[in-house]
Amino acid sequence: MSSVNQQQIANRLNMSRTTVSRCFTNHPGINPTTRSRVFAVAAKLGYQYLQPRNPPKKAVKTRPVGVLICSEEEEYSRPDYESPGVEILPGVSEYAQLHNWQIEVHFVSPLDTSISDPSYAKITALKRRLWSGLILIYPFPPSVIEELVARFSCVSLVEQYGKVSLDCVDADRFKSISLLIDRLRQRGHTRIGFFSRRYAVEPVWSYRRFSAYVEKLTRLGLPYIPQDIIHLDISSPETIDEGYRLVVNRMQDGVTAWICAADHQAYDLIVALAQRGYQVPRDVSVTGFDGILRPQGAPLLETVRIPYYEIGYAGSRRLSDRIHKRFESSQQILLECRLQEGETIGPKRS
């Protein structure tokens, strides 16, 4: 049993133990954001909530549901960038409170490729199959997905898997990328590159945003040049610095704007270009995809805001359907994003 207690969680968040306790019992007076913060810290500390053995006779029966976040805790809690999962959890928490779910959140390592590996093996409810269903956040190795789907009713949030029949709630990438490219086209840009980066788990979400990029270029009759695609496949540069060098090289060849697969990539690219003597948007325009809070001192990014809260809520609702009808056809639910106008695009520089 974990030695972590609720008081330690309360101390970490600078809140009362009573508030923490009420989060785990779905008290209606706790707002979803507070509850999700408590769940996230509990997961980081390894706390596993155990319901009382003898609950009150009139207590409402709760449904146990697991939430797995496939991310190293350091990456999820980076001080410079907001993690998208931070906004997903409140949506899950809201649904849980309204429908008497008892959710249990855990971080698992992207490097583990089986549920018998350490980060999964330590989760008691997973080993004993105590959960009614499972919500998955971020990309998981395909081998892990196959094992989890065989054990539980599952719904994936913001990540789709082609070979496994798995429900997913995600952002409408095609409409979102189309909005960004239309904005760049209005400013005169016709040579638009695509930038991503390598991850521990294959970023299928990045490929899907890239496919939307290719479709939009084709529909507009804009040139598709393979050399203008950085860090996307196995032939991509091994290091991020080598990727930045290629970005500069492509700019010198005529690229005037970059679509980045995620906001954190865009902010890192802006910093890297500044270190190499290029200013955004004076010398080149940059867009992102996510809508996370901008880092302190960074320009407001031109991007699309994913409705993470709604994704968390809709994913929970879909999981509820799957728990009752496990063997019906899987669904891919796409929610519309909003354009966020920013300071990182400008007119094409002649």
matplotlib code that plots the C-alpha trace (Angstrom):
import matplotlib.pyplot as plt

x = [0.0, 1.2, 2.7, 1.5, -1.5, -4.0, -2.3, 0.8, -1.3, -2.9, 0.5, 1.8, -1.2, -1.4, -5.0, -6.9, -7.0, -10.8, -10.8, -8.5, -10.7, -13.8, -12.2, -11.9, -15.5, -16.9, -18.3, -20.5, -18.9, -15.5, -15.0, -13.7, -10.4, -9.5, -10.5, -8.3, -5.3, -5.7, -5.9, -2.8, -0.7, -2.0, -0.8, 2.6, 3.0, 1.7, -1.3, -4.1, -7.4, -9.2, -12.9, -14.1, -14.7, -18.0, -19.6, -22.7, -25.9, -27.3, -24.1, -24.5, -22.7, -19.8, -18.3, -14.4, -12.8, -9.1, -7.3, -3.8, -1.5, 1.3, 3.9, 7.0, 5.9, 8.7, 7.4, 3.8, 4.7, 7.2, 7.3, 7.6, 4.7, 1.2, 0.4, -2.8, -3.7, -4.2, -7.3, -8.5, -8.7, -11.3, -13.6, -13.2, -13.6, -16.8, -18.4, -17.2, -18.8, -22.1, -22.3, -20.8, -17.6, -14.6, -11.6, -8.1, -5.3, -1.9, 1.2, 2.8, 6.1, 6.1, 9.1, 7.1, 5.7, 3.7, 1.3, 3.7, 6.4, 7.1, 4.9, 1.9, 2.7, 2.5, -1.1, -3.2, -6.6, -5.1, -3.6, -6.9, -9.1, -11.1, -11.9, -15.2, -13.5, -10.3, -9.6, -6.2, -4.5, -1.5, 0.0, 0.6, 2.7, 0.5, 1.4, 0.1, -3.1, -3.8, -3.4, -5.6, -8.4, -8.5, -9.0, -11.2, -13.7, -11.4, -11.6, -8.6, -8.4, -6.6, -4.9, -6.2, -4.8, -5.3, -4.9, -7.0, -10.8, -10.8, -13.1, -11.4, -12.4, -10.1, -9.8, -11.0, -7.5, -8.6, -10.7, -8.0, -5.1, -7.2, -7.9, -4.2, -3.1, -5.9, -4.5, -1.0, -2.3, -4.1, -0.7, 0.9, 2.6, 2.8, 5.8, 4.8, 6.8, 5.7, 7.7, 7.5, 9.9, 10.7, 9.1, 9.5, 6.3, 5.4, 3.4, 0.5, -1.3, 1.5, 1.0, -2.7, -2.1, 0.5, -2.1, -4.4, -1.5, -0.9, -4.6, -5.0, -1.9, -3.2, -6.7, -5.1, -2.7, 0.3, 3.6, 4.3, 8.1, 9.3, 12.4, 10.2, 9.0, 11.2, 11.2, 8.3, 9.6, 12.5, 14.6, 14.3, 17.3, 18.2, 18.6, 16.4, 19.3, 19.9, 16.2, 16.5, 19.5, 17.4, 14.6, 17.1, 18.3, 14.8, 14.1, 17.1, 15.6, 12.3, 10.1, 8.4, 6.1, 6.0, 3.0, 4.1, 2.4, 2.0, 2.3, 5.3, 7.1, 6.3, 7.5, 10.7, 11.2, 10.7, 13.4, 15.8, 15.3, 16.0, 19.2, 20.2, 19.4, 15.9, 12.8, 9.2, 7.2, 9.6, 11.7, 9.3, 5.8, 5.1, 1.8, 1.1, -1.7, -3.2, -4.0, -1.9, -1.0, 2.0, 5.2, 6.2, 7.8, 6.8, 4.7, 1.1, 1.1, -1.1, -2.8, -6.0, -7.4, -8.4, -11.5, -9.7, -12.3, -15.0, -12.8, -12.5, -16.2, -17.2, -14.7, -16.1, -19.6, -18.5, -16.8, -20.0, -21.7, -18.9, -19.2, -22.8, -22.4, -18.8, -19.0, -20.7, -18.7, -16.0, -16.5, -14.1, -15.6, -14.0, -14.6, -14.2, -11.3, -11.2, -8.7, -6.5, -5.1, -1.6, 1.6, 3.6, 2.4, 3.0, 3.1, 5.4, 8.8, 10.0]
y = [0.0, 3.5, 5.5, 8.7, 10.3, 13.0, 15.5, 15.3, 16.0, 18.9, 20.3, 20.1, 22.1, 24.5, 23.5, 21.9, 18.1, 18.4, 19.8, 16.9, 14.3, 15.8, 15.6, 11.8, 11.4, 13.6, 16.2, 18.6, 21.7, 21.1, 22.6, 20.3, 22.2, 21.8, 18.1, 17.5, 19.2, 16.9, 13.8, 14.9, 15.4, 12.2, 10.4, 12.0, 11.0, 7.5, 7.8, 5.3, 6.1, 3.2, 3.5, 2.8, -0.9, -0.1, 2.8, 4.4, 2.4, 5.3, 6.1, 6.3, 3.5, 4.8, 3.4, 3.0, 4.3, 4.6, 7.4, 6.7, 9.5, 8.3, 10.8, 11.2, 13.3, 15.9, 16.4, 16.7, 19.2, 21.4, 24.8, 26.6, 25.1, 24.2, 20.5, 19.9, 17.2, 19.8, 21.0, 17.5, 16.3, 18.9, 17.7, 14.1, 15.3, 17.1, 14.1, 11.9, 14.1, 14.3, 10.5, 9.1, 7.9, 7.3, 8.1, 7.1, 8.8, 7.3, 8.3, 5.6, 5.6, 6.1, 3.7, 0.8, -1.5, -4.0, -3.7, -6.0, -3.3, -1.3, 1.8, -0.4, -3.3, -1.0, -0.1, -2.3, -1.6, -2.4, -5.8, -6.8, -5.5, -3.4, -0.6, -0.5, 1.4, 3.3, 6.7, 7.1, 10.4, 11.0, 8.4, 4.9, 2.2, 0.0, -3.1, -1.5, -0.4, -4.0, -5.3, -2.6, -2.9, -6.7, -6.0, -2.9, -0.7, 2.1, 5.6, 7.5, 11.2, 13.2, 10.2, 7.7, 4.2, 2.8, -1.0, -1.2, -0.8, 2.0, 4.9, 8.3, 11.9, 14.4, 17.8, 18.4, 18.7, 19.3, 22.3, 23.6, 23.4, 24.9, 28.0, 28.5, 28.1, 30.4, 33.0, 32.6, 32.7, 36.0, 37.5, 36.4, 33.2, 30.5, 28.5, 27.0, 24.3, 21.8, 21.4, 18.7, 16.8, 13.3, 11.8, 8.6, 7.3, 7.7, 10.9, 9.7, 12.9, 14.8, 12.7, 13.4, 17.1, 16.7, 14.9, 17.9, 20.2, 18.2, 18.1, 21.9, 22.7, 20.4, 22.0, 25.5, 24.5, 25.5, 23.6, 20.5, 20.1, 17.1, 19.0, 21.5, 18.9, 18.6, 15.9, 13.8, 10.4, 8.0, 9.9, 13.1, 14.5, 12.8, 15.9, 18.9, 21.3, 19.6, 20.2, 23.9, 24.0, 22.6, 25.1, 27.9, 26.2, 25.9, 29.5, 30.5, 28.4, 30.3, 29.0, 32.1, 30.4, 27.3, 25.2, 23.6, 20.4, 21.7, 25.0, 23.9, 23.1, 26.5, 28.4, 26.4, 27.1, 30.9, 30.8, 28.8, 31.2, 34.2, 32.6, 32.3, 35.9, 35.6, 37.4, 36.2, 37.5, 40.0, 37.3, 34.3, 33.5, 30.6, 29.0, 26.3, 23.9, 23.4, 26.7, 26.3, 29.3, 31.1, 31.0, 34.1, 36.7, 34.8, 36.4, 35.4, 32.5, 32.3, 28.9, 27.0, 26.3, 22.7, 22.3, 20.1, 20.5, 19.4, 16.5, 15.2, 15.5, 14.0, 11.2, 10.3, 10.2, 8.0, 5.6, 5.4, 4.2, 1.7, 0.3, -0.6, -1.6, -2.8, -4.6, -2.0, -0.3, 2.2, 5.9, 8.7, 12.0, 15.2, 18.5, 21.9, 24.2, 28.0, 30.2, 32.2, 35.2, 36.1, 38.1, 35.4, 35.8, 38.8, 39.6, 37.6, 39.3, 40.0]
z = [0.0, -0.8, 2.1, 0.6, 2.3, 1.6, 3.9, 1.7, -1.3, 0.5, 1.5, -2.1, -3.4, -0.4, 0.3, 3.2, 3.7, 3.8, 0.2, -0.9, 0.7, -0.9, -4.3, -4.0, -2.8, -5.6, -3.3, -5.4, -3.8, -5.4, -8.9, -11.7, -12.1, -8.4, -8.5, -11.6, -9.9, -6.9, -9.1, -11.0, -7.9, -6.4, -9.5, -9.3, -5.7, -6.3, -4.1, -4.6, -3.1, -1.3, -0.7, 2.9, 3.5, 5.2, 3.4, 4.8, 3.9, 2.0, 0.1, -3.7, -5.5, -7.5, -10.7, -10.7, -13.8, -14.6, -16.3, -17.7, -18.9, -21.1, -20.2, -18.0, -15.0, -15.7, -19.3, -18.1, -15.4, -17.4, -15.8, -19.2, -21.0, -20.0, -20.7, -22.8, -20.3, -17.6, -19.5, -20.4, -16.8, -15.6, -18.3, -17.1, -13.5, -14.3, -15.9, -13.0, -10.4, -12.2, -12.8, -9.6, -11.1, -8.8, -11.1, -10.4, -12.3, -13.1, -15.1, -17.2, -19.0, -22.8, -22.9, -21.4, -24.1, -22.0, -19.0, -17.2, -17.3, -14.1, -14.6, -15.2, -12.9, -9.8, -10.5, -8.3, -10.0, -13.4, -12.3, -10.6, -13.4, -10.9, -13.2, -15.2, -18.0, -19.0, -20.4, -22.2, -22.6, -25.0, -27.4, -26.1, -27.7, -29.9, -28.0, -24.8, -26.5, -27.6, -24.1, -22.5, -25.0, -24.4, -20.7, -20.5, -22.3, -23.4, -25.0, -26.3, -26.0, -28.8, -30.2, -32.8, -33.5, -37.0, -36.3, -33.1, -32.8, -30.3, -29.7, -29.9, -29.2, -30.9, -32.5, -36.1, -37.6, -41.2, -40.5, -38.0, -40.4, -43.1, -41.0, -40.3, -44.0, -45.1, -42.7, -44.1, -47.7, -47.0, -45.9, -49.2, -48.2, -50.8, -49.6, -46.3, -44.5, -41.8, -38.6, -35.9, -33.6, -32.5, -29.4, -27.3, -28.7, -32.4, -32.7, -34.8, -33.9, -35.7, -38.8, -38.9, -38.7, -41.5, -43.7, -43.2, -44.3, -47.5, -48.3, -47.9, -50.0, -52.7, -52.7, -52.9, -55.6, -53.4, -53.9, -51.8, -51.4, -49.3, -48.2, -46.5, -44.0, -40.9, -38.2, -39.5, -40.5, -40.0, -42.5, -40.4, -38.5, -35.3, -33.1, -32.6, -33.3, -36.7, -37.3, -36.6, -38.9, -41.7, -41.0, -41.6, -44.7, -46.1, -45.3, -47.3, -50.1, -50.0, -47.2, -45.6, -43.1, -40.9, -39.6, -36.4, -35.3, -31.7, -29.8, -27.7, -30.9, -32.3, -29.2, -29.1, -32.8, -32.3, -29.6, -31.8, -34.7, -32.5, -31.4, -35.0, -35.8, -37.3, -35.9, -36.0, -37.8, -39.5, -41.2, -41.1, -39.9, -37.4, -36.4, -33.8, -33.0, -29.4, -27.8, -24.6, -22.4, -23.8, -21.9, -20.0, -22.3, -25.5, -28.3, -28.6, -31.0, -34.0, -33.5, -33.0, -29.6, -29.0, -26.8, -24.3, -21.5, -24.0, -25.2, -21.6, -21.0, -24.4, -24.0, -20.6, -21.9, -24.8, -22.3, -20.4, -23.6, -24.2, -20.7, -21.4, -25.0, -25.3, -28.6, -30.7, -33.5, -32.4, -33.1, -34.0, -32.6, -33.8, -32.1, -33.8, -32.8, -32.6, -34.4, -32.0, -33.8, -32.6, -33.2, -35.0, -38.6, -40.9, -44.5, -46.8, -46.9, -50.4]

ax = plt.figure().add_subplot(projection="3d")
ax.plot(x, y, z, "-o")
ax.set_aspect("equal")
plt.show()
